[in-house]
Amino acid sequence: MSMPILNRLEEARSLDSVSDRIQSAVTAAVRPQRLRDLLHGTWLGHPLHPVLVQVPVGAFVCSAILDLLPGSKKAATTLVTVGVAGAVPAVAAGWVDWSQLTRDRRRVGLVHAGANAVAVGLYTASLLARLGGRHARGRALGYAGLTVAGLGAYLGGHLAYAQGAGMNQASPDTGRLPEEWTEVCSLASVPERRTVVRLVGDVPVLLYRIADQVSALVERCSHETGPLGEGDVVGEGWDACVVCPWHGSTFRLSDGAVVHGPAANNQPVIPVRVREGRIELRQP
């Protein structure tokens, strides 16, 4: 699949009506915050979907190899069973992540999901054929499923590496901060127990102060670069968190730890110190 085709897919607004309906359905179906955090991988500090995908992909690839070897029918059937079963949680996590993406990413993600649905359908048919003793048919369906799964994987790679879905969107900002300690503002200009935003070069930094102690985070949300400086502060003291106004990702202000998704990555923390009443920071 060439880049021009992928570019056209990113711009295919005709997919938006279907995409919006599915997004609403996924959001309505997965309401409990704990379940959403589980599927996003908030507890893991990393998106859960690519981790879960390893089970069906690994099982399907291994079954394809075993199908080339004599006397491996039972083992290949077992692996196809594992792959089909393992696809269920991977699909669930993928849909929840997809529901929080921008429209251009959701367009590619919709085709990615469609390809994977066809692949799982082919492997399900392959499993039924194998269990019914039609192993030649099962092998053929398995190889067809692997081919379609390869297309889905290609689109998934484009989502992650070309469109940045699932990556920590705030991480690049740390590289644009000064390497040496640099004065930002006076300690007195930062109100206590509230967040303020200060620019360091072209990088917005979120500051939070209690007495003479200050924490600093990259201000752009790690999920989709939402403005954390416009978010609400919830909780007290150094357990207080800031809530992204765009999608609700919640980060602890003391250390940037992600508390609630859809973000699965921590918010980058910036080293900060106070000297003679002035706040200074530098690159991590």
URNOR-V911169 format. One record per helix or strand. SS is the DSSP state (a for helix, b for strand). FROM is the first residue (numbers start at 0). TO is the last residue. Records with the same first field share a line. If there is no record, write none. Layout:
BEGIN
SS=FROM-TO ; FROM-TO
END
This chain:
BEGIN
a=2-9 ; 12-28 ; 32-39 ; 48-65 ; 72-97 ; 102-130 ; 134-161 ; 170-173 ; 186-188 ; 227-229 ; 236-238
b=181-185 ; 191-191 ; 194-199 ; 202-209 ; 212-217 ; 219-219 ; 226-226 ; 231-233 ; 240-242 ; 249-251 ; 257-259 ; 268-268 ; 270-274 ; 277-281
END
